[in-house]
Amino acid sequence: MRNYFLLTLLVTSSFIAIGRGAANEGAAKSMNVVFILADDLGWSDTELYGKTKLYNTPNILRLAELGCTFNQAYSNSPLCSPTRASFLTGQTPARHGSTQPRHHTANVILKAALAKRAKPSEKALPVVSATRLDTNLPTIGKVMQQAGYATGHFGKWHLGAEPYSPLQHGFDVDIPHHTGPGPGRTYVAPWSFKHIKENYPGEHIEDRMSEEAIKWMNEVSGEDKPFFMNYWMFSVHGPWNAKEELIEKYKEAIDPRSEQRSATYAAMVHSLDDAIGALLDEIKRKGIADNTVIIFTSDNGGNIHTRLPEGGGIPVTSNTPLRGGKASMREGGVRVPTIVVWPGVTTPGSRSDEIIQTSDFYTTILKGQGIALPENHPVDGIDIRPALKGQKLGRDGIFTYFPAIVPVPEWLPPSMSVHSDQYKLVRVFHGGENGQHDYKLYDLSNDIGESNNLAAAMPERVERLDRMIEAYLKETGAVIPMPNPGFDPEEFDPAAIGVRPAGRN
């Protein structure tokens, strides 16, 4: 069965253009690249920013000591699949069309489209997301594979089953070849995966994934070519279970007054951190640390809307001091923990306040390895290596496009935001009076919790930032939410915006 996942994809003529784009740009040294993507790990869920007293993440701190920690790193979406597609393509959801995580559903949609209808209580028609990542796109897996890298994908995918799996997107290896939104019914074996079975009773899936990644790394790193490891962790997405001994350990550390008080979630974070530690240990043991780039980030903010049975129904975690969480356009939904270790580039133990986004890693990795960007493939991500050296990026802003309706705590109707300098402007499509847009403006330099909407007080700044949004929408050719022709003002309840419907878990 394992041999099935070790198939090397044949390079077909359809990727000739990519091959031309993969020509060496200069004398940049080819290095191994390890890209670690956590699932639903919030900005306040590690010890990086001093916002948790419960979760222990010594290996993430060890990683930070080796490289540069970003204080203002953002996912491309407050939900997982759009961000994953953005890393693989270097494009934002406005351009690639994956705007929601519908990629495990049966309906195959390759391009976003405007919804035909919405509830009468909604002012705008949302956008229907693509449900597969188009295999015509020159993903980073394909480009690096053609540049001579061994490529392996481990863990979650959630961008489509075959013929849209990692094996069709440039990865030689895909373990466990699972396309669902999470690890199934449990993290601790017996699992429900189709293609792998546990090695021993009670095996944790993250222990196994790090083991498989290390095994593959040892198989390919002796060859005369670098490797690109795509380790997309299942942790810390639901289901909510963990090693019992860790749960018991964290029960002793719970402060009932804290907003973070789930022993189960603390145990899940612990296993995530252990897996990172296993990779770091092996990279050091093999003596390849000086030739290996390591990037660690998360696909979106922490889950604050699911409630766990422990403690009488407590939230999974808290993103305090950020507002909101997963599926919300608030900072808690998109600001994520991020570290980059790049030997010869990053200063160990450094920090950066530059604003970066997941799609930047596509451009940064390729250019940093001397690989040209693919021809006829517009990218939104920029090369952030200056920030890795402590320099300014000089970018105008980053855009987050979320034209969906997902009622969770602090949700917003179909929206788009731009972060520029210390300001964040959110455009709520047609959320104002008479079909006009509604706006929320925050100065994050002194209002990280987004408590003071400055839109009315700073109309000129709103206008300037909104022009940036409008220009970007036109440039990307995005499918844009439109006024809902079936909107009924009597059905509209502004107090319901941002509030999770009763009875939802």
Secondary structure in CASP SS format (residue, H / E / C, confidence):
PFRMAT SS
TARGET T0000
AUTHOR 0000-0000-0000
METHOD secondary structure of the structure
MODEL  1
M C 1.00
R H 1.00
N H 1.00
Y H 1.00
F H 1.00
L H 1.00
L C 1.00
T C 1.00
L C 1.00
L C 1.00
V C 1.00
T C 1.00
S H 1.00
S H 1.00
F H 1.00
I H 1.00
A H 1.00
I H 1.00
G H 1.00
R H 1.00
G H 1.00
A C 1.00
A C 1.00
N E 1.00
E C 1.00
G C 1.00
A C 1.00
A C 1.00
K C 1.00
S C 1.00
M C 1.00
N E 1.00
V E 1.00
V E 1.00
F E 1.00
I E 1.00
L E 1.00
A E 1.00
D C 1.00
D C 1.00
L C 1.00
G C 1.00
W C 1.00
S C 1.00
D C 1.00
T C 1.00
E H 1.00
L H 1.00
Y H 1.00
G C 1.00
K C 1.00
T C 1.00
K C 1.00
L C 1.00
Y C 1.00
N C 1.00
T C 1.00
P H 1.00
N H 1.00
I H 1.00
L H 1.00
R H 1.00
L H 1.00
A H 1.00
E H 1.00
L H 1.00
G C 1.00
C E 1.00
T E 1.00
F E 1.00
N E 1.00
Q E 1.00
A E 1.00
Y E 1.00
S C 1.00
N C 1.00
S C 1.00
P C 1.00
L C 1.00
C H 1.00
S H 1.00
P H 1.00
T H 1.00
R H 1.00
A H 1.00
S H 1.00
F H 1.00
L H 1.00
T H 1.00
G C 1.00
Q C 1.00
T C 1.00
P H 1.00
A H 1.00
R H 1.00
H H 1.00
G C 1.00
S C 1.00
T C 1.00
Q C 1.00
P C 1.00
R C 1.00
H C 1.00
H C 1.00
T C 1.00
A C 1.00
N C 1.00
V C 1.00
I C 1.00
L C 1.00
K C 1.00
A C 1.00
A E 1.00
L E 1.00
A C 1.00
K C 1.00
R C 1.00
A C 1.00
K C 1.00
P C 1.00
S C 1.00
E C 1.00
K C 1.00
A E 1.00
L E 1.00
P C 1.00
V E 1.00
V E 1.00
S C 1.00
A C 1.00
T C 1.00
R C 1.00
L C 1.00
D C 1.00
T C 1.00
N C 1.00
L C 1.00
P C 1.00
T C 1.00
I H 1.00
G H 1.00
K H 1.00
V H 1.00
M H 1.00
Q H 1.00
Q H 1.00
A C 1.00
G C 1.00
Y C 1.00
A E 1.00
T E 1.00
G E 1.00
H E 1.00
F E 1.00
G E 1.00
K C 1.00
W C 1.00
H C 1.00
L C 1.00
G C 1.00
A C 1.00
E C 1.00
P C 1.00
Y C 1.00
S C 1.00
P H 1.00
L H 1.00
Q H 1.00
H C 1.00
G C 1.00
F C 1.00
D C 1.00
V E 1.00
D E 1.00
I E 1.00
P C 1.00
H C 1.00
H C 1.00
T C 1.00
G C 1.00
P C 1.00
G C 1.00
P C 1.00
G C 1.00
R C 1.00
T C 1.00
Y C 1.00
V E 1.00
A C 1.00
P C 1.00
W C 1.00
S C 1.00
F C 1.00
K C 1.00
H C 1.00
I C 1.00
K C 1.00
E C 1.00
N C 1.00
Y C 1.00
P C 1.00
G C 1.00
E C 1.00
H E 1.00
I H 1.00
E H 1.00
D H 1.00
R H 1.00
M H 1.00
S H 1.00
E H 1.00
E H 1.00
A H 1.00
I H 1.00
K H 1.00
W H 1.00
M H 1.00
N H 1.00
E H 1.00
V H 1.00
S C 1.00
G C 1.00
E C 1.00
D C 1.00
K C 1.00
P C 1.00
F E 1.00
F E 1.00
M E 1.00
N E 1.00
Y E 1.00
W E 1.00
M C 1.00
F C 1.00
S C 1.00
V C 1.00
H C 1.00
G C 1.00
P C 1.00
W C 1.00
N C 1.00
A C 1.00
K C 1.00
E H 1.00
E H 1.00
L H 1.00
I H 1.00
E H 1.00
K H 1.00
Y H 1.00
K H 1.00
E C 1.00
A C 1.00
I C 1.00
D C 1.00
P C 1.00
R C 1.00
S C 1.00
E C 1.00
Q C 1.00
R C 1.00
S C 1.00
A H 1.00
T H 1.00
Y H 1.00
A H 1.00
A H 1.00
M H 1.00
V H 1.00
H H 1.00
S H 1.00
L H 1.00
D H 1.00
D H 1.00
A H 1.00
I H 1.00
G H 1.00
A H 1.00
L H 1.00
L H 1.00
D H 1.00
E H 1.00
I H 1.00
K H 1.00
R H 1.00
K C 1.00
G C 1.00
I C 1.00
A H 1.00
D H 1.00
N H 1.00
T E 1.00
V E 1.00
I E 1.00
I E 1.00
F E 1.00
T E 1.00
S E 1.00
D C 1.00
N C 1.00
G C 1.00
G C 1.00
N C 1.00
I C 1.00
H C 1.00
T C 1.00
R E 1.00
L E 1.00
P C 1.00
E H 1.00
G H 1.00
G H 1.00
G C 1.00
I E 1.00
P E 1.00
V C 1.00
T C 1.00
S C 1.00
N C 1.00
T C 1.00
P C 1.00
L C 1.00
R C 1.00
G C 1.00
G C 1.00
K C 1.00
A C 1.00
S C 1.00
M C 1.00
R C 1.00
E H 1.00
G H 1.00
G H 1.00
V H 1.00
R E 1.00
V C 1.00
P C 1.00
T E 1.00
I E 1.00
V E 1.00
V E 1.00
W C 1.00
P C 1.00
G C 1.00
V C 1.00
T C 1.00
T C 1.00
P C 1.00
G C 1.00
S E 1.00
R E 1.00
S E 1.00
D E 1.00
E E 1.00
I E 1.00
I E 1.00
Q E 1.00
T C 1.00
S C 1.00
D H 1.00
F H 1.00
Y H 1.00
T H 1.00
T H 1.00
I H 1.00
L H 1.00
K H 1.00
G H 1.00
Q C 1.00
G C 1.00
I E 1.00
A C 1.00
L C 1.00
P C 1.00
E C 1.00
N C 1.00
H C 1.00
P C 1.00
V C 1.00
D C 1.00
G C 1.00
I C 1.00
D C 1.00
I C 1.00
R H 1.00
P H 1.00
A H 1.00
L H 1.00
K C 1.00
G C 1.00
Q C 1.00
K C 1.00
L C 1.00
G C 1.00
R C 1.00
D C 1.00
G C 1.00
I E 1.00
F E 1.00
T E 1.00
Y E 1.00
F E 1.00
P C 1.00
A C 1.00
I C 1.00
V C 1.00
P C 1.00
V C 1.00
P C 1.00
E C 1.00
W C 1.00
L C 1.00
P C 1.00
P C 1.00
S E 1.00
M E 1.00
S E 1.00
V E 1.00
H E 1.00
S E 1.00
D C 1.00
Q C 1.00
Y E 1.00
K E 1.00
L E 1.00
V E 1.00
R E 1.00
V E 1.00
F C 1.00
H C 1.00
G C 1.00
G C 1.00
E H 1.00
N H 1.00
G H 1.00
Q C 1.00
H C 1.00
D E 1.00
Y E 1.00
K E 1.00
L E 1.00
Y E 1.00
D E 1.00
L C 1.00
S C 1.00
N C 1.00
D C 1.00
I C 1.00
G C 1.00
E C 1.00
S C 1.00
N C 1.00
N C 1.00
L C 1.00
A C 1.00
A C 1.00
A C 1.00
M C 1.00
P H 1.00
E H 1.00
R H 1.00
V H 1.00
E H 1.00
R H 1.00
L H 1.00
D H 1.00
R H 1.00
M H 1.00
I H 1.00
E H 1.00
A H 1.00
Y H 1.00
L H 1.00
K H 1.00
E H 1.00
T H 1.00
G C 1.00
A C 1.00
V C 1.00
I C 1.00
P C 1.00
M E 1.00
P E 1.00
N C 1.00
P C 1.00
G C 1.00
F C 1.00
D C 1.00
P H 1.00
E H 1.00
E H 1.00
F C 1.00
D C 1.00
P H 1.00
A H 1.00
A H 1.00
I C 1.00
G C 1.00
V C 1.00
R C 1.00
P C 1.00
A C 1.00
G C 1.00
R C 1.00
N C 1.00
END
